[in-house]
Amino acid sequence: MEHIVIIGNGIAGVTAARHIRKLSDKKISIISSEATHFFSRTALMYVYMGHMRWTDIEPYEPHFWEKNRLELLHGYVERVAPEKKALYFSDGRSITYDKLILATGSKTNTFGWKGLELPQVLGLVNKQDLEKLERVAPNKQVCPRAVIVGGGLIGVELAEMLRTRGIAVTFLVREDAFWTGVLPKGEAQMISRHIASHGVDLRHGTNMDAILPDEQGNVRAVLTTDGEEIPCSMVGITTGVKPNIEFLQGSGIATDRGILVDRTLETSVKGIFAIGDCAQQREPIGNRPPVEAVWYTGRMMGEALARTLCGTPTEYRPSHWFNSAKFFDIEYQTYGWVFSEARRKEYEVHFHWRHRDDDKCITVAYHRDTGKFLGINTFGIRMRHEVFERWLNEDRAAGYVIQHLREANFDPEFYRGYETEIVNAFNTQQKQTVL
């Protein structure tokens, strides 16, 4: 019986295992050094905030794994030996495989700052990070102030988490508005104002130089490149993530930022595949980044690879880009492509509308010459994924999308009144823009 071994039990690895089991009787082993059972990584923040228990973020009951004949192994793989089709654990164990799936995810990206080794410095990527956060910042008596370094989704999640426990937060963001590497400036500025409205000391244009210890070797302050010392008891490093691939050194498996794969998700070594955050497409797919650290793309890769391993060769072919997140009270959705100023294409025109309450806005991107709808960002207004997917497939014009926004509205009973205002604002802009 063919033995498939999966390193990593996140959404990519577990999806691959589930779909292989649906399609075959192959022996499947799943290895993880993080947690015995699969859990919803995107829900880590809600455990700390008290909205959910740990058991609530484990989607499958304990008996699920035995029932589906999925062997769970806990341990850290420190070496892969493709010539022997063997894996070696840090505790001395080993295991052999017929096919290997690497689904090792991401780790916190750091930049060599002095003081990273201090016990109150952490990221927010895995279960161990959450457990460490609970130890070093259980309340404002133990941790009266924290400093978060680096903007983005993980940073704003950590800020919200700490504020729910009354912990003061200073947030260092090197850009002049929040997440300007991804968001157009109007949106980034609105999110900055919203974060600050929740009592966060948001410092734009500020970089960390070092983390300073006290005499006992605990965090006492952060030193900025401007020479300011910011007292704190904890430092959150949220400067992005990078593929977790260091253990592959010397294996002969080709890597760059991530593990290089072709469209079938096979690596440079036959019979070894990579999926999820750790995988890097040799040739990027359209405007998509070569490394896609997104929950749903990991799931899609897992499904595609399962079909390939069960006799139906299937390329990873994602459809239109989409994503969603939350900035404190503001929900964010994006469909298609709406680039920030730094990445905007020469033909890309933006229509931006912001509600007077400053917590709702949309940005529609379209082609300057043809008027073709390219993408939309929405903040504070829920839209229907399937409707934008259809409009993107149909190559609709931006004017059509604006005129039919009501069809895409997920909550028409709440947001019916905004659509007329959006249409009027777009028509006013049209008079100034050649479509």
C-alpha positions as CSV (number, residue, x, y, z in Angstrom):
1,M,0.0,0.0,0.0
2,E,1.4,3.4,-1.0
3,H,2.3,5.5,2.0
4,I,1.8,9.3,1.8
5,V,3.5,11.3,4.6
6,I,2.4,15.0,5.1
7,I,4.6,17.3,7.2
8,G,2.3,20.0,8.6
9,N,-1.3,19.7,9.8
10,G,-2.5,23.2,8.9
11,I,-5.3,23.8,6.4
12,A,-3.2,22.8,3.4
13,G,-1.9,19.5,4.8
14,V,-5.2,18.4,6.4
15,T,-7.2,19.3,3.3
16,A,-4.8,17.1,1.2
17,A,-5.2,14.3,3.7
18,R,-9.0,14.5,3.8
19,H,-9.4,14.5,0.0
20,I,-6.8,11.7,-0.5
21,R,-8.8,9.6,1.9
22,K,-12.0,10.4,0.0
23,L,-10.4,9.2,-3.2
24,S,-8.3,6.2,-2.1
25,D,-7.2,3.7,0.6
26,K,-3.6,4.9,0.7
27,K,-1.8,5.0,4.0
28,I,-1.7,8.6,5.3
29,S,0.5,9.9,8.1
30,I,0.4,13.6,9.2
31,I,3.3,15.0,11.2
32,S,3.2,18.2,13.3
33,S,5.5,19.7,15.9
34,E,2.9,22.4,16.8
35,A,-0.3,20.7,17.9
36,T,-1.6,17.2,17.8
37,H,-4.8,18.1,16.1
38,F,-5.7,20.5,13.3
39,F,-7.1,23.9,14.4
40,S,-8.3,27.0,12.8
41,R,-5.3,29.3,12.8
42,T,-7.3,32.4,11.9
43,A,-9.2,32.0,15.2
44,L,-6.2,32.1,17.5
45,M,-7.1,35.7,18.4
46,Y,-10.5,34.7,19.7
47,V,-9.2,32.2,22.2
48,Y,-7.0,34.9,23.8
49,M,-9.9,37.4,23.7
50,G,-12.2,34.9,25.5
51,H,-14.7,34.5,22.7
52,M,-13.8,30.9,22.0
53,R,-12.2,28.0,23.8
54,W,-9.3,26.0,22.3
55,T,-11.7,23.0,21.7
56,D,-14.0,25.4,19.7
57,I,-11.3,26.1,17.1
58,E,-10.6,22.3,16.4
59,P,-13.1,21.6,13.6
60,Y,-12.9,17.8,13.9
61,E,-13.8,15.6,16.9
62,P,-10.9,13.4,18.2
63,H,-12.5,10.3,16.7
64,F,-12.4,11.8,13.2
65,W,-8.8,10.9,12.7
66,E,-9.1,7.2,13.6
67,K,-12.3,6.8,11.8
68,N,-10.7,8.1,8.6
69,R,-7.5,6.2,9.2
70,L,-5.3,9.3,9.4
71,E,-2.2,8.6,11.5
72,L,-1.2,11.6,13.6
73,L,2.5,11.9,14.6
74,H,3.8,14.6,16.9
75,G,7.4,15.6,16.4
76,Y,9.8,17.9,14.6
77,V,11.3,16.7,11.3
78,E,14.9,18.1,11.2
79,R,16.1,16.3,8.1
80,V,14.6,15.0,4.8
81,A,16.6,12.4,2.9
82,P,15.0,12.0,-0.5
83,E,17.5,9.4,-1.7
84,K,16.3,7.1,1.1
85,K,12.7,8.4,1.1
86,A,13.2,8.9,4.8
87,L,12.5,11.6,7.4
88,Y,14.5,12.1,10.6
89,F,13.0,13.5,13.7
90,S,14.9,15.6,16.3
91,D,14.2,13.0,19.0
92,G,15.9,10.2,16.9
93,R,12.9,8.6,15.3
94,S,12.6,8.2,11.6
95,I,9.9,7.3,9.1
96,T,9.9,6.3,5.4
97,Y,7.4,7.4,2.7
98,D,6.5,6.7,-0.9
99,K,5.2,10.2,-1.6
100,L,5.9,13.3,0.6
101,I,3.9,16.4,1.0
102,L,5.5,19.5,2.5
103,A,2.9,21.7,4.1
104,T,5.1,23.4,6.8
105,G,3.5,26.8,6.6
106,S,5.1,30.1,7.7
107,K,7.1,31.5,10.6
108,T,7.5,35.1,11.9
109,N,9.8,37.2,9.7
110,T,12.5,39.0,11.7
111,F,15.3,41.3,10.7
112,G,18.1,40.7,13.1
113,W,17.2,43.3,15.8
114,K,19.2,43.1,19.0
115,G,17.1,41.7,21.8
116,L,14.9,39.3,19.8
117,E,16.0,36.5,22.2
118,L,14.4,38.1,25.2
119,P,11.6,36.1,26.8
120,Q,8.9,38.7,26.3
121,V,9.4,38.9,22.5
122,L,7.0,37.0,20.3
123,G,5.1,36.7,17.0
124,L,1.6,35.6,16.5
125,V,1.7,32.7,14.0
126,N,1.3,29.4,15.9
127,K,-0.1,27.8,19.0
128,Q,3.2,28.2,20.9
129,D,3.0,32.0,20.2
130,L,-0.5,32.1,21.7
131,E,0.6,30.1,24.8
132,K,3.6,32.5,25.2
133,L,1.4,35.5,24.9
134,E,-0.9,34.2,27.6
135,R,2.1,33.8,29.9
136,V,3.8,37.2,29.3
137,A,0.7,39.4,28.8
138,P,-2.2,37.8,30.8
139,N,-3.4,41.2,32.1
140,K,-2.3,44.9,32.4
141,Q,-0.9,44.2,35.9
142,V,1.7,41.9,34.5
143,C,2.1,43.7,31.2
144,P,1.0,47.4,31.5
145,R,2.3,48.3,28.0
146,A,3.2,46.4,24.8
147,V,5.0,47.6,21.7
148,I,4.0,46.0,18.3
149,V,6.5,46.4,15.5
150,G,5.2,46.2,11.9
151,G,1.8,46.8,10.3
152,G,-0.4,44.3,8.5
153,L,-3.1,41.9,9.4
154,I,-1.2,40.1,12.2
155,G,-0.2,43.4,13.8
156,V,-3.7,44.7,14.0
157,E,-5.0,41.4,15.3
158,L,-2.5,41.5,18.1
159,A,-3.3,45.1,18.9
160,E,-7.0,44.3,19.3
161,M,-6.2,41.2,21.4
162,L,-4.1,43.2,23.9
163,R,-6.6,46.1,24.1
164,T,-9.4,43.7,25.2
165,R,-7.3,43.0,28.3
166,G,-6.7,46.7,29.0
167,I,-3.0,46.6,28.0
168,A,-1.7,49.9,26.5
169,V,-0.4,49.4,23.0
170,T,2.2,51.4,21.1
171,F,2.1,50.4,17.4
172,L,5.2,51.1,15.3
173,V,4.5,51.3,11.5
174,R,7.2,52.5,9.1
175,E,4.8,53.7,6.4
176,D,2.9,57.0,6.6
177,A,-0.5,55.1,6.8
178,F,-1.5,51.6,7.7
179,W,-0.7,48.8,5.3
180,T,0.1,51.1,2.3
181,G,2.0,48.3,0.7
182,V,-1.4,46.7,0.0
183,L,-4.1,49.3,0.4
184,P,-4.6,52.5,-1.6
185,K,-3.9,55.5,0.5
186,G,-7.5,56.6,1.2
187,E,-8.3,53.2,2.7
188,A,-5.0,53.1,4.6
189,Q,-5.6,56.5,6.2
190,M,-9.1,55.5,7.2
191,I,-7.8,52.3,8.9
192,S,-5.1,54.3,10.7
193,R,-7.7,56.6,12.1
194,H,-9.9,53.6,13.2
195,I,-7.0,51.8,14.9
196,A,-6.1,55.0,16.8
197,S,-9.8,55.4,17.8
198,H,-9.4,52.2,19.9
199,G,-6.8,53.7,22.1
200,V,-3.8,52.5,20.2
201,D,-0.7,54.8,20.2
202,L,-0.1,54.4,16.5
203,R,3.3,55.8,15.4
204,H,3.7,56.2,11.6
205,G,7.1,56.6,10.0
206,T,8.7,54.9,13.0
207,N,11.2,52.0,13.0
208,M,12.6,49.9,15.8
209,D,16.4,49.8,16.3
210,A,16.7,47.4,19.2
211,I,14.8,45.8,22.1
212,L,16.3,46.8,25.5
213,P,16.6,44.5,28.5
214,D,16.5,45.3,32.2
215,E,19.0,43.9,34.7
216,Q,17.1,40.6,35.0
217,G,17.1,40.0,31.2
218,N,13.5,41.0,30.7
219,V,12.1,43.5,28.1
220,R,12.1,47.0,29.5
221,A,11.8,49.2,26.4
222,V,12.1,49.5,22.6
223,L,14.6,51.9,21.1
224,T,13.6,53.5,17.8
225,T,15.9,54.6,15.1
226,D,15.2,58.2,16.1
227,G,16.7,57.5,19.5
228,E,13.5,57.4,21.5
229,E,13.0,54.8,24.2
230,I,9.5,53.5,24.6
231,P,9.0,51.6,27.9
232,C,7.2,48.3,27.6
233,S,6.9,44.8,29.1
234,M,6.3,42.9,25.8
235,V,7.2,43.3,22.2
236,G,5.1,41.8,19.4
237,I,7.0,41.2,16.1
238,T,4.5,41.4,13.3
239,T,6.7,42.3,10.3
240,G,5.3,39.6,8.1
241,V,5.9,35.9,7.7
242,K,8.2,33.7,5.7
243,P,8.0,30.1,4.5
244,N,9.2,27.6,7.1
245,I,11.8,25.7,5.1
246,E,15.1,25.9,7.0
247,F,15.0,22.2,7.8
248,L,15.3,21.4,4.0
249,Q,18.9,22.6,3.8
250,G,21.1,19.9,2.3
251,S,18.0,17.9,1.1
252,G,18.5,18.7,-2.6
253,I,15.0,20.1,-2.8
254,A,15.2,23.4,-4.7
255,T,14.1,26.5,-2.7
256,D,14.1,30.3,-3.1
257,R,11.9,32.3,-0.7
258,G,9.8,29.1,-0.5
259,I,9.9,25.6,-1.9
260,L,9.9,25.8,-5.6
261,V,7.0,24.0,-7.3
262,D,5.5,23.5,-10.8
263,R,1.8,23.9,-11.6
264,T,1.1,20.4,-10.2
265,L,2.8,21.4,-7.0
266,E,5.7,19.0,-7.4
267,T,9.1,20.1,-6.2
268,S,12.5,19.6,-8.0
269,V,12.5,16.1,-6.5
270,K,10.1,13.6,-8.1
271,G,7.5,12.4,-5.7
272,I,7.9,15.3,-3.2
273,F,5.2,18.1,-3.3
274,A,4.7,21.4,-1.5
275,I,1.5,23.2,-0.7
276,G,0.3,26.2,1.3
277,D,2.4,29.0,2.7
278,C,5.7,27.2,2.2
279,A,5.2,26.7,-1.6
280,Q,6.5,29.1,-4.2
281,Q,5.4,28.9,-7.8
282,R,8.3,28.9,-10.2
283,E,6.2,31.0,-12.5
284,P,3.7,33.3,-10.8
285,I,0.1,32.9,-11.7
286,G,-1.1,36.2,-13.2
287,N,-0.8,39.0,-10.6
288,R,-0.7,36.6,-7.7
289,P,2.4,36.5,-5.5
290,P,4.6,33.4,-6.0
291,V,4.2,32.6,-2.3
292,E,0.5,32.8,-1.3
293,A,0.3,32.9,2.5
294,V,-3.5,32.8,2.5
295,W,-5.9,30.3,4.1
296,Y,-8.1,29.5,1.1
297,T,-5.2,29.1,-1.3
298,G,-3.7,26.4,1.0
299,R,-7.1,24.6,0.9
300,M,-7.2,24.8,-2.9
301,M,-3.7,23.5,-3.3
302,G,-4.5,20.6,-1.0
303,E,-7.6,19.6,-3.0
304,A,-5.7,19.8,-6.3
305,L,-2.8,17.8,-5.1
306,A,-5.1,15.1,-3.7
307,R,-6.5,14.5,-7.2
308,T,-3.0,14.3,-8.7
309,L,-1.9,11.8,-6.1
310,C,-5.0,9.7,-6.7
311,G,-4.5,9.3,-10.4
312,T,-6.1,12.5,-11.9
313,P,-3.2,14.9,-12.7
314,T,-4.5,18.4,-11.7
315,E,-2.8,21.7,-12.0
316,Y,-3.3,24.3,-9.3
317,R,-5.4,26.9,-11.1
318,P,-6.9,29.5,-8.7
319,S,-9.6,31.8,-10.0
320,H,-9.8,35.5,-9.3
321,W,-8.0,36.8,-6.2
322,F,-10.0,37.4,-3.1
323,N,-9.4,37.8,0.6
324,S,-11.0,39.1,3.8
325,A,-9.9,40.4,7.2
326,K,-11.0,42.5,10.1
327,F,-9.5,45.8,11.4
328,F,-11.0,46.0,14.9
329,D,-14.7,46.8,14.0
330,I,-14.2,47.2,10.3
331,E,-14.6,44.1,8.0
332,Y,-12.5,44.1,4.8
333,Q,-13.1,42.3,1.6
334,T,-11.2,42.4,-1.7
335,Y,-12.1,40.8,-5.1
336,G,-9.9,41.0,-8.2
337,W,-7.0,43.5,-8.1
338,V,-6.9,46.9,-6.4
339,F,-3.3,47.9,-6.1
340,S,-1.7,50.4,-3.7
341,E,-0.1,53.5,-5.1
342,A,3.3,51.9,-5.2
343,R,2.1,48.9,-7.2
344,R,-0.6,50.5,-9.4
345,K,-0.5,49.7,-13.1
346,E,-0.2,52.6,-15.5
347,Y,-3.7,51.8,-16.9
348,E,-5.4,51.4,-13.5
349,V,-7.8,54.1,-12.4
350,H,-9.5,54.1,-8.9
351,F,-12.9,55.3,-7.9
352,H,-12.9,55.8,-4.1
353,W,-16.0,56.5,-2.0
354,R,-16.0,57.0,1.8
355,H,-19.0,57.3,4.0
356,R,-19.2,60.4,6.3
357,D,-19.0,58.1,9.4
358,D,-15.4,57.2,8.4
359,D,-15.8,53.5,8.9
360,K,-17.2,52.5,5.5
361,C,-15.6,52.9,2.1
362,I,-15.1,51.2,-1.2
363,T,-12.5,51.4,-3.9
364,V,-13.2,50.2,-7.5
365,A,-10.3,49.7,-9.9
366,Y,-10.9,49.8,-13.6
367,H,-9.0,50.1,-16.9
368,R,-8.4,53.7,-17.9
369,D,-9.0,53.0,-21.7
370,T,-11.7,50.3,-21.7
371,G,-13.5,50.9,-18.4
372,K,-13.2,47.2,-17.6
373,F,-13.8,46.3,-14.0
374,L,-10.5,45.1,-12.4
375,G,-11.4,44.7,-8.7
376,I,-13.0,46.1,-5.6
377,N,-12.1,46.7,-2.0
378,T,-14.9,47.1,0.5
379,F,-14.6,48.2,4.2
380,G,-17.6,48.0,6.5
381,I,-20.0,46.8,3.8
382,R,-20.3,43.1,3.1
383,M,-20.5,42.0,-0.5
384,R,-21.2,38.6,-2.1
385,H,-18.2,36.8,-3.4
386,E,-20.1,34.8,-6.1
387,V,-21.4,38.0,-7.7
388,F,-18.0,39.6,-8.1
389,E,-16.6,36.4,-9.3
390,R,-19.2,36.3,-12.0
391,W,-18.7,40.0,-13.0
392,L,-14.9,39.4,-13.3
393,N,-15.5,36.4,-15.4
394,E,-17.9,38.3,-17.6
395,D,-15.4,41.2,-18.1
396,R,-18.0,43.7,-16.9
397,A,-17.4,47.5,-17.1
398,A,-16.9,49.4,-13.9
399,G,-20.0,51.4,-14.6
400,Y,-22.1,48.3,-14.8
401,V,-20.7,47.1,-11.4
402,I,-21.5,50.4,-9.8
403,Q,-25.0,50.5,-11.2
404,H,-25.7,46.9,-10.0
405,L,-24.0,47.0,-6.6
406,R,-27.3,46.2,-4.9
407,E,-27.2,42.8,-6.5
408,A,-23.8,42.2,-4.7
409,N,-24.9,43.6,-1.3
410,F,-24.8,40.9,1.4
411,D,-26.8,43.0,3.9
412,P,-29.3,45.1,1.9
413,E,-31.5,45.7,4.9
414,F,-28.6,47.6,6.5
415,Y,-26.8,49.2,3.6
416,R,-29.5,49.9,1.0
417,G,-29.1,53.6,1.4
418,Y,-25.5,53.8,0.5
419,E,-25.8,52.6,-3.0
420,T,-27.5,55.7,-4.4
421,E,-24.7,57.8,-2.8
422,I,-22.0,55.6,-4.4
423,V,-23.6,55.7,-7.8
424,N,-23.9,59.5,-7.7
425,A,-20.3,59.9,-6.6
426,F,-19.2,57.6,-9.4
427,N,-21.2,59.5,-12.0
428,T,-19.6,62.7,-10.9
429,Q,-16.1,61.2,-11.3
430,Q,-17.0,59.8,-14.7
431,K,-17.3,63.3,-16.1
432,Q,-13.7,63.8,-15.2
433,T,-12.4,60.4,-16.4
434,V,-12.3,59.0,-19.9
435,L,-13.9,55.5,-19.8
